[in-house]
Each structure stands twice: as C-alpha cells, then as structure tokens.
Amino acid sequence: MLWRFLGSVRLTLAALLSLAAFAAVGTLPGERGLVADAYHHPVFTGLLLLLGVNVAICTTQRLSARRRATAGRVLSCRGFADAGLHLSVIVILCSGVLKGFGEVVLTQNILVGGATQTAYDWRARADAPLGFTLAVGDYVEEPYPARARIGISRRDTGEQLFVAEVREGGAAVRLGPGLELSMTGFEQREKAVLLEAGGSGSARAGIVLRTSGDEGREAACGPYLLTVLAYWSQPRTVRCLLSIREAGGAVREEWLAPNGRMSHGDLRFSLTAWGRDQEGRPFVGIQMVRNPGAPLFWAGCVLLAIAVPACLACRRPAPGASPVTPSS
C-alpha cells in the first residue's frame, strides 16, 4: 500500500499544489517573517524531494508494466523515450533539492578603488569570509544620449518666449532670429547641460547650465536668457573592473557588466547595483552565488529537450502491434 501511495497520481497532485501554495505564501510581504526565503526553506525542499520520489516510483511502475505487456521486446524506442522523459523530471527535481540545501547567496557593496574579504550571507544573516580579496579597480558608466528642456526668455523683461527640447548630439533647434540651440553633452558628475547657442552662419558660444542648485541654472545669450527646466539622463550600461586576489597577487581580473558573468571556483559573480554613497563616492554591488544543483538542472533540461520530441516521434505503435496502456 505504501508503494502504491508513493507512486500514485494523487500524491503527485498533492505535492504540486503544496509547492505552489508554499511558494505563494512566501511571496506575501506580511508573511515574510513566517516563511522567509521560501525556496530554501526545509518544507519546500522536502516537498521537492517527495515529488522526486513519487516520479521515480511512478516511472518504475510504468516501465515494469510496459515490460510485462511487451514480453520479448524489452528495448524499444518508446520505452527509451518514456524513460528519458521521466528521468529528466527526476534530475531537475534533484537539482532543486541540492539548491535548497546547498545554495549560498552572498552580496557586498564595494567602493570603487576599495576591496573586501567578507560578504553578507543571506542564509546565515551575517557576514561570512570569502577566502580571498575582492577588489573593484575601476567603474565606467555609459549613459544614453541625454535630453533637456530649456526655457528661453527675454533678458531685459523676463518675458518667456519659447520652451525647447534638445537632445545630446541632435540637430540644432532654431528658436528665433539669431538663436539656434544645440546640446553638445551632459556632465554626469556635475549634472550640467552643455549647449551651443548662436545664429546660423555666425560663431557659436558654449553655454553650461547646471541642473542642481540655484547658481548656474541660468545663462545669458545675447538678448535672451536660457534656463534649464528639466533633464533626462539614464545609464545605458555600466561596467566595473573586478579583481580577485589570493596570496598577495591577482589571480583573476575582468570587466563585469549587469548581464555578464564571472566565475571563480564554484562562485558566480554578477553586478547587481551601482551608485554613489552619501559622501558622493561611487560604489558597485556584487552578488556571489554558489549553486551545487546548477549542473544537474541544465543536464535535466537538455535531457527533457531530447526526450519530448522522441516521445512524440515514438507515439505511433508499430504496424500489427496491439496498443499498450500501462498502469499509473
């Protein structure tokens, strides 16, 4: 009776519904104190293990029934495809169990030019030693072309005449007699809009308009007064030069971007945050993950991708053969 229960479809449905319910409860903000880190919780890992046992026993029962029903034809295309399909699910579930018991997630914010030998372990809720020195040598931020909204008013009366939107590197905007305006750049550190203003065919004057503070937000250009009203500047990509040092020397040094990956031993590094601290110093956030179940997961996915089309190709029974319907 225990063997039948462990290989029953009822247990499969119960395990799947329990996994979904536990994962859903773990995502609720009000329940974070009760089920913190749901995907690494022993209950979630135990349900994965139970589902894996269920699939394994169900596979054994199915293959045994097929062998009895096809006496003398133990090896067949459909049998191999069916076994591969079930095995791929078991391997993926095993990878989830290994991840639940053995995955380690570490994070650390590091100042550009600084280094650390520890990182925050989210499972232990405490700093943990890395066993090496992690340093950030450089940081590069590549923004999208900036845009700015510039107000043009009369210098003598203050009467507002135009509101123009200019784009970094874009075409010059003609606003009035003797005034063409173009945006040549944007200073990220100083938050300043760099403009060129002047008439067509005449020399253009460089103008710098600051976007923060009261001083430098306005500049005179002939009879006009230019004022920066708003600006848009978003990073397109960022990169940091990450260095791993052991025994006093660098053993690995690479540029790391948000979508990039860097490995050292069984740790995978990724760039997850960047910005400036309260003192204006640039920093980057590095995440380090150790997942012992990752190789099994990808092996199971490859096996599943092979087994599914094989099952579809072997569905049609051979001519003259009676259909087989195994139990469970």
C-alpha positions in Angstrom: 0.0 0.0 0.0 2.9 2.4 0.8 4.5 1.6 -2.6 1.2 2.3 -4.4 0.7 5.5 -2.4 4.2 6.9 -3.2 3.6 6.2 -6.9 0.1 7.5 -7.1 -1.2 10.4 -9.1 -3.0 11.7 -6.0 0.4 12.2 -4.3 1.7 14.0 -7.4 -1.2 16.5 -7.4 -0.9 17.0 -3.6 2.9 17.7 -3.9 2.4 20.1 -6.8 -0.4 22.0 -5.1 1.6 22.2 -1.8 4.7 23.5 -3.7 2.6 26.2 -5.4 0.8 27.2 -2.1 4.1 27.4 -0.1 5.8 29.4 -2.8 2.8 31.8 -3.0 2.7 32.3 0.8 6.5 33.0 0.7 5.9 35.9 -1.7 3.4 37.7 0.6 5.0 40.7 2.4 3.0 40.1 5.5 4.3 36.5 5.8 8.0 37.2 5.3 8.7 36.7 8.9 6.9 33.3 8.9 8.2 31.9 5.6 11.4 33.8 4.9 13.3 32.7 1.8 10.7 30.2 0.8 12.7 28.5 -2.0 15.4 27.5 0.5 13.0 26.5 3.3 13.2 22.9 4.5 9.5 22.4 3.9 9.8 23.5 0.2 12.9 21.3 -0.3 11.2 18.4 1.4 8.2 18.7 -1.0 10.6 18.7 -3.9 12.2 15.5 -2.6 8.8 13.9 -2.1 7.8 14.8 -5.6 11.0 13.3 -6.9 10.4 10.0 -5.1 6.9 10.0 -6.4 8.0 10.4 -10.0 10.8 7.8 -9.6 8.4 5.2 -8.2 5.8 6.1 -10.9 8.5 5.6 -13.6 9.4 2.2 -12.1 5.8 1.1 -12.1 5.3 2.3 -15.6 8.4 0.6 -17.1 7.6 -2.6 -15.2 4.1 -2.7 -16.7 5.4 -2.0 -20.1 8.0 -4.8 -19.8 5.3 -7.3 -18.8 3.0 -6.2 -21.6 5.7 -6.4 -24.3 7.4 -9.6 -23.3 10.3 -10.3 -25.6 10.6 -6.6 -26.7 12.2 -5.0 -23.7 14.2 -2.5 -25.8 12.1 -0.2 -27.8 12.1 3.4 -29.0 9.0 4.3 -27.0 10.5 2.7 -23.8 13.7 4.7 -24.1 11.9 8.0 -24.8 9.5 7.4 -21.9 12.3 6.6 -19.5 14.3 9.7 -20.7 11.2 11.9 -20.1 10.7 10.7 -16.6 14.4 10.8 -15.8 14.7 14.4 -16.9 12.0 15.4 -14.5 13.7 13.5 -11.7 17.1 15.1 -12.4 15.5 18.6 -12.4 13.8 17.9 -9.1 17.1 16.7 -7.7 18.8 19.9 -8.7 16.1 21.8 -6.8 16.8 19.7 -3.7 20.5 20.3 -3.9 19.9 24.1 -4.4 17.6 24.2 -1.4 20.1 22.5 0.9 23.4 23.8 -0.5 22.9 27.1 -2.3 24.8 30.1 -0.9 24.0 33.7 -1.9 26.4 36.5 -0.9 26.2 40.2 -1.6 28.5 43.1 -0.9 28.7 46.8 -1.8 32.3 47.8 -2.6 33.6 51.3 -3.1 35.4 51.9 -6.4 39.1 51.5 -5.6 38.3 49.5 -2.5 38.4 45.8 -1.5 36.7 43.4 0.8 37.4 39.9 2.3 33.8 39.3 3.6 30.3 39.4 2.2 26.8 39.2 3.6 25.4 35.6 3.7 21.6 35.8 3.2 21.0 32.4 4.6 23.1 32.9 7.8 22.0 36.5 8.1 25.6 37.5 8.9 28.9 38.4 7.2 31.0 35.5 6.0 34.6 35.3 5.0 35.3 34.9 1.2 38.7 33.2 1.5 40.1 35.7 -1.0 40.2 39.5 -1.5 37.6 41.0 -3.9 38.6 44.5 -5.2 37.0 47.0 -7.6 39.7 48.7 -9.6 37.6 50.9 -12.0 34.0 51.8 -12.9 32.6 53.1 -16.2 29.0 54.3 -16.8 27.8 54.7 -20.3 24.6 56.7 -20.5 22.0 57.1 -23.2 22.1 60.5 -25.0 20.7 63.0 -22.5 17.8 65.3 -23.2 17.0 68.7 -21.7 14.1 71.1 -21.7 15.4 74.7 -22.0 13.3 77.8 -21.3 14.1 80.9 -23.4 13.0 84.3 -22.1 13.8 88.0 -22.8 16.9 89.2 -20.9 15.5 92.6 -20.2 11.9 92.0 -19.3 11.9 88.3 -18.3 9.1 87.5 -20.7 9.1 83.8 -21.6 9.4 83.3 -25.3 10.0 79.6 -26.0 10.4 76.2 -24.4 12.7 74.0 -26.4 13.7 70.3 -26.0 17.2 69.5 -27.1 19.0 66.1 -27.4 22.6 65.4 -26.9 24.3 65.1 -30.3 21.0 66.0 -32.0 20.3 68.6 -34.6 20.3 72.3 -33.7 16.8 73.8 -32.9 16.1 77.2 -34.4 14.1 79.3 -31.9 14.1 82.8 -33.2 16.1 85.5 -35.0 19.8 84.9 -34.4 19.2 82.0 -32.0 19.9 78.3 -32.7 20.4 75.9 -29.9 22.1 72.5 -29.8 23.1 70.2 -26.9 26.7 69.0 -27.2 27.0 67.0 -24.0 26.0 66.3 -20.4 28.3 66.2 -17.5 27.2 63.3 -15.3 29.4 64.2 -12.3 28.5 67.9 -12.2 24.9 67.4 -13.6 25.5 70.1 -16.2 23.9 70.6 -19.6 26.5 71.7 -22.3 24.9 73.8 -25.0 26.0 75.8 -28.1 24.0 78.9 -29.0 24.2 81.3 -31.8 22.8 82.3 -35.2 23.2 80.5 -38.4 26.5 81.3 -40.1 27.8 83.0 -37.0 30.2 81.8 -34.3 28.5 79.8 -31.6 29.1 80.3 -27.9 29.4 77.5 -25.4 27.0 77.6 -22.5 26.9 75.5 -19.4 23.7 75.2 -17.4 23.7 73.3 -14.1 20.7 71.2 -13.2 21.2 71.2 -9.4 21.3 74.2 -7.0 20.3 77.8 -7.8 23.7 79.0 -9.1 24.4 78.3 -12.7 20.9 77.3 -13.8 20.6 80.4 -16.0 22.9 81.9 -18.6 22.7 84.9 -20.9 23.0 84.6 -24.7 22.6 88.0 -26.4 19.2 89.4 -25.7 18.0 86.0 -24.4 18.2 84.3 -21.1 18.4 80.5 -21.1 17.1 78.4 -18.2 17.3 74.6 -17.7 13.8 73.4 -16.7 14.3 69.6 -16.7 16.6 67.0 -18.0 16.7 63.2 -18.6 19.8 61.1 -18.3 19.7 57.3 -17.9 22.6 54.8 -17.9 22.7 52.5 -20.9 25.2 50.2 -19.4 27.8 50.1 -16.6 30.9 48.1 -16.1 33.3 47.6 -13.2 36.8 46.1 -13.2 36.6 43.3 -10.7 39.8 41.7 -9.3 40.3 38.6 -7.2 43.4 38.4 -5.2 44.9 35.5 -3.4 48.3 35.2 -1.6 49.0 38.9 -2.4 48.5 38.7 -6.1 45.7 39.0 -8.6 44.5 35.6 -9.9 41.6 36.9 -12.0 40.7 40.3 -13.3 37.7 41.0 -15.6 35.3 43.8 -16.6 31.8 42.8 -15.3 28.6 44.2 -16.7 25.0 43.7 -15.3 24.2 41.0 -17.8 27.7 39.4 -17.6 29.1 36.6 -15.6 32.4 36.0 -13.9 33.4 32.8 -12.1 36.0 31.9 -9.5 35.9 28.3 -8.3 32.3 27.4 -7.6 31.2 31.0 -7.1 29.5 33.0 -9.9 29.8 36.8 -9.7 27.3 39.3 -11.1 26.9 43.1 -10.9 23.6 43.9 -9.3 23.8 47.5 -8.0 25.7 50.7 -8.6 25.5 54.3 -7.5 27.1 56.8 -5.0 27.1 56.8 -1.2 26.2 59.8 1.0 29.6 61.2 0.5 29.4 61.1 -3.3 31.8 58.1 -3.7 30.9 55.6 -6.4 30.3 52.0 -5.4 29.1 48.8 -7.0 27.1 45.9 -5.6 28.4 42.4 -6.3 26.4 39.2 -5.8 28.1 35.9 -5.4 26.2 32.6 -5.8 27.2 29.0 -5.2 24.6 26.6 -6.5 25.5 22.9 -6.4 22.4 21.9 -8.3 23.0 24.0 -11.4 24.8 21.3 -13.4 22.0 18.8 -12.7 19.4 21.4 -13.7 21.0 22.1 -17.1 21.6 18.3 -17.6 17.9 17.7 -16.9 16.8 20.4 -19.3 18.9 19.0 -22.1 17.5 15.5 -21.5 14.0 16.9 -21.4 14.6 18.7 -24.7 15.7 15.4 -26.3 13.0 13.2 -24.7 9.9 15.3 -25.6 10.4 15.1 -29.4 11.5 11.5 -29.1 8.2 10.6 -27.3 6.2 12.4 -30.0 8.1 10.5 -32.7 7.6 7.1 -31.0 3.9 7.6 -30.1 2.6 5.7 -33.2 2.7 1.9 -32.5 4.4 -0.4 -34.9 2.2 -2.0 -37.6 0.4 -5.0 -36.3 1.2 -4.3 -32.6 -1.6 -4.0 -30.1 -1.7 -0.8 -28.1 -0.2 -0.9 -24.6 -1.7 1.0 -21.7 0.5 0.6 -18.6 -1.0 1.3 -15.2 -0.4 4.6 -13.4 
